[in-house]
Amino acid sequence: MQIKNYRDIFKKELQSIYDEQEIDSFFYIVLEKLHNMKRIDLALNPEMVIDGIHLKQWKSIVSELKSQKPIQYILGETEFCGLRFLVNENTLIPRPETEELVELIIKDEGKGKREKGKVQILDVGTGSGCIAISLAKSLSNANLSAIDVSEKALATAQKNAEINEVNVTFLLKNILKTEDLQGQFDIIVSNPPYVRNLEKTEIKPNVLEYEPHLALFVDDTDALLFYRKIGELAKKNLNPNGKLYFEINQYLGKETVQLLEDLGFQNVELKKDIYGNDRMICAYS
């Protein structure tokens, strides 16, 4: 079957579940994964024929997409900050908003105000390792450490570090049961669980049914639990003039700022993401 003809079938199979733009995105992601072809390659070779083996793979992917399984989990990988990352049911799928957090840190470090020497950075709740690995790739003067409560997530993160040829020290640690981070850092960054149970109605089925709830949700009665704990530890384990960076719940920006100010952090800044939502906070120790 010619690829141009199968594209019509692909769209028809999924149109009752996804919008046209999303289906188009899926099609080109799979095209590149299975055939190593980009959009321009297809335009130049519209008569390409899909062989039997590849056609079977396409059909299998369509079947999983119909169940609303995320395309990243189906293919087992995604892109973040221009790098390739393995993802699975033990790790969250990295989001564009988290890329903005990484870019903010890189931009701040690029201003050149820090004294020469290695920058010590800790990523709390690393998951796939996307934040730590992306920082390690971009900041040649940085030493990266990362912790997570999930041993399986850390195994994936270690593979991702190897794929992207960076050194990151990964440690198994439950941050809520940690009394000291056992080291001093110039930067501590975290994208902790922050979605309240009351917000589950806003979550799409492909996230709610497949991504790890351990990394997503917090109890409605103490939604800032992780921010408080990490903030308390950061006060002890950040070097003078060190910085704390968070990705946050868009509905709790002012509350998170107040929490950090109450803990004694200085120059607490609330920043918006590309969608205009309160999404990032940076603060000085």
C-alpha positions as a printed Julia matrix, in Angstrom:
285×3 Matrix{Float64}:
   0.0    0.0    0.0
   1.26   3.48  -0.83
   1.94   5.7    2.15
  -0.29   8.48   0.8
  -3.24   6.09   0.72
  -2.55   4.72   4.18
  -2.45   8.26   5.54
  -6.15   8.62   4.66
  -6.92   5.38   6.5
  -4.85   6.54   9.49
  -6.86   9.75   9.74
 -10.2    8.02   9.34
  -9.4    5.49  12.08
  -8.58   8.22  14.62
 -10.83  11.14  13.71
 -13.52  10.27  16.25
 -10.99  10.54  19.11
  -8.44  13.2   18.15
  -8.56  16.51  16.3
  -7.02  16.84  12.85
  -3.9   18.64  14.02
  -3.14  15.98  16.63
  -3.66  13.16  14.12
  -1.33  14.91  11.7
   1.29  15.19  14.44
   0.94  11.47  15.28
   1.31  10.52  11.61
   4.61  12.33  11.14
   6.02  11.12  14.47
   5.32   7.51  13.44
   6.58   8.13   9.92
   9.93   9.26  11.26
  10.11   6.42  13.79
   9.25   3.59  11.38
  10.65   4.92   8.09
  13.17   7.58   9.15
  11.25  10.04   6.96
  10.3   13.63   7.69
   7.44  15.65   6.21
   9.62  16.9    3.35
  10.74  13.35   2.51
   7.13  12.26   2.13
   6.37  15.26  -0.09
   9.26  14.24  -2.33
   8.31  10.55  -2.35
   4.49  10.29  -2.09
   4.44   7.0   -4.02
   6.45   5.16  -1.35
   5.02   1.72  -0.63
   4.64   0.37   2.92
   5.78  -3.25   3.11
   3.86  -5.88   5.05
   6.01  -5.7    8.19
   5.74  -1.93   8.47
   2.02  -1.99   7.7
   1.51  -4.36  10.62
   3.43  -1.94  12.85
   1.3    1.01  11.7
  -1.89  -0.92  12.46
  -0.63  -1.88  15.91
   0.17   1.77  16.71
  -3.27   2.88  15.51
  -4.87   0.28  17.76
  -3.0    1.62  20.79
  -3.8    5.22  19.87
  -7.48   4.28  19.84
  -7.13   3.31  23.49
  -5.7    6.82  24.05
  -2.32   5.51  25.11
   0.19   8.36  24.69
   2.19   8.17  21.47
   5.39   8.6   23.51
   4.65   5.43  25.49
   3.68   3.54  22.35
   7.0    4.37  20.71
   8.93   4.26  23.98
  10.64   7.6   23.5
  10.17  11.33  23.11
  12.17  14.5   22.49
  12.98  17.08  25.14
  15.24  20.1   24.69
  16.33  18.61  21.37
  17.48  15.37  23.04
  16.13  11.82  22.84
  14.62  10.32  25.99
  13.25   6.87  26.7
   9.9    7.0   28.53
   7.62   4.34  29.96
   4.85   3.82  32.51
   7.33   4.58  35.32
   8.14   8.08  34.08
   6.13  11.15  33.23
   6.2   12.32  29.63
   8.29  15.53  29.6
   6.26  18.64  28.8
   7.12  21.85  26.89
   6.57  23.8   30.11
   9.39  21.85  31.74
  11.63  22.72  28.8
  11.0   26.34  29.7
  12.2   25.66  33.25
  15.42  24.14  31.91
  15.9   27.05  29.51
  15.42  29.52  32.38
  18.2   27.89  34.4
  20.53  27.78  31.4
  19.8   31.45  30.64
  20.45  32.47  34.26
  23.72  30.54  34.35
  24.75  32.09  31.04
  24.71  35.56  32.56
  28.16  34.81  33.97
  27.64  36.22  37.47
  28.68  33.03  39.25
  32.28  32.59  40.34
  34.39  30.2   38.3
  34.35  26.52  39.21
  31.94  23.65  39.01
  28.27  24.44  39.57
  26.64  21.87  41.85
  23.05  21.12  40.74
  20.47  18.78  42.29
  17.28  17.67  40.51
  14.61  16.44  42.95
  12.13  13.91  41.54
  14.01  13.37  38.3
  11.71  10.8   36.62
  13.09  10.21  33.13
  16.05  12.43  34.01
  15.03  15.03  31.44
  15.85  18.09  33.56
  19.18  16.86  34.94
  20.38  15.41  31.64
  19.42  18.48  29.62
  21.25  20.72  32.1
  24.29  18.45  32.04
  24.3   18.6   28.24
  24.13  22.4   28.14
  26.21  23.42  31.16
  29.73  22.09  30.76
  30.77  23.52  34.14
  28.07  21.71  36.1
  28.04  18.61  38.29
  24.57  17.04  38.23
  22.93  14.88  40.87
  19.34  13.65  40.73
  17.07  11.79  43.13
  13.79   9.93  42.8
  11.62   7.66  44.93
  11.13   5.18  42.06
  13.89   2.66  41.38
  12.37   1.89  37.96
  12.3    5.56  37.02
  15.95   5.88  37.99
  16.85   2.91  35.8
  15.26   4.69  32.84
  17.01   7.95  33.76
  20.38   6.17  33.84
  19.77   4.78  30.34
  18.86   8.27  29.15
  22.08   9.69  30.55
  24.02   7.05  28.63
  22.09   7.74  25.42
  22.83  11.46  25.7
  26.43  10.89  26.81
  26.38  12.83  30.07
  27.34  12.02  33.64
  24.63  12.38  36.27
  24.71  10.85  39.75
  21.34   9.19  40.35
  20.23   8.35  43.9
  17.21   6.47  45.22
  15.64   8.7   47.87
  12.18   9.54  49.22
  12.32  13.31  49.56
   9.46  13.38  52.08
  11.47  11.13  54.41
  14.76  12.96  53.9
  16.18  15.13  56.67
  19.32  16.28  54.88
  20.38  16.27  51.22
  23.96  15.39  52.25
  25.7   17.96  50.14
  25.81  21.64  49.28
  24.39  22.89  46.01
  24.35  26.06  43.95
  21.06  25.12  42.31
  18.21  22.86  43.39
  15.47  22.28  40.83
  12.29  20.25  41.03
   9.12  19.49  39.11
   7.34  17.67  41.95
   3.8   16.24  42.02
   1.41  19.19  42.09
  -1.94  18.23  40.51
  -4.7   18.16  43.11
  -7.27  15.38  43.03
  -9.96  18.03  42.49
  -8.25  18.87  39.18
  -8.53  15.35  37.79
 -11.56  16.4   35.74
  -9.22  18.66  33.73
  -6.83  15.82  32.94
  -7.14  14.04  29.6
  -7.65  10.25  29.65
  -4.29   9.64  27.97
  -2.61  11.2   31.02
  -4.98   9.99  33.72
  -5.0    6.36  32.62
  -1.35   5.89  31.65
   1.04   8.28  33.39
   2.29   7.43  36.92
  -0.02   8.98  39.54
   2.85   8.94  42.05
   4.56  11.64  39.99
   1.41  13.64  39.27
  -1.02  13.97  42.16
  -1.08  15.39  45.67
  -3.8   15.41  48.31
  -6.19  18.36  48.09
  -5.67  19.15  51.78
  -1.89  19.7   51.43
  -1.16  20.52  47.8
   2.15  22.24  48.6
   3.54  19.32  50.6
   6.51  18.73  48.29
   7.31  22.42  47.88
   7.41  22.91  51.64
   9.67  19.9   52.21
  12.04  20.7   49.34
  12.11  24.35  50.4
  13.02  23.41  53.98
  15.83  21.16  52.76
  17.03  23.74  50.26
  17.44  26.32  53.03
  19.96  23.96  54.65
  21.65  22.61  51.55
  21.9   25.58  49.18
  25.15  27.52  49.15
  25.04  31.25  49.91
  23.29  33.01  47.02
  22.15  29.6   45.73
  18.94  29.33  43.74
  15.85  27.17  44.01
  13.77  26.54  40.87
  10.31  24.97  40.78
   7.71  24.05  38.22
   4.4   24.75  39.91
   0.64  24.31  39.82
  -0.71  27.22  37.77
  -3.55  27.76  40.27
  -1.25  28.0   43.29
   1.35  30.53  42.18
   0.75  33.15  44.88
   0.47  30.49  47.58
   3.78  28.92  46.54
   5.51  32.31  46.49
   4.19  33.02  49.99
   5.38  29.62  51.21
   8.94  30.27  50.03
   8.97  33.79  51.46
   7.79  32.4   54.8
  10.7   29.92  54.66
  13.11  32.84  54.29
  13.87  32.81  50.55
  14.75  36.1   48.91
  13.76  37.66  45.56
  11.07  35.04  44.91
   9.98  35.4   41.27
   6.83  33.93  39.73
   7.1   33.37  35.98
   4.55  32.45  33.33
   4.86  29.75  30.66
   4.25  30.13  26.93
   0.53  29.65  27.53
   0.34  32.56  29.97
  -0.05  30.38  33.06
   1.89  30.79  36.31
   4.32  27.89  35.93
   7.8   28.59  37.33
   9.32  30.04  40.45
  12.93  30.92  41.17
  14.2   32.14  44.51
  17.5   32.88  46.27
  18.53  31.17  49.48
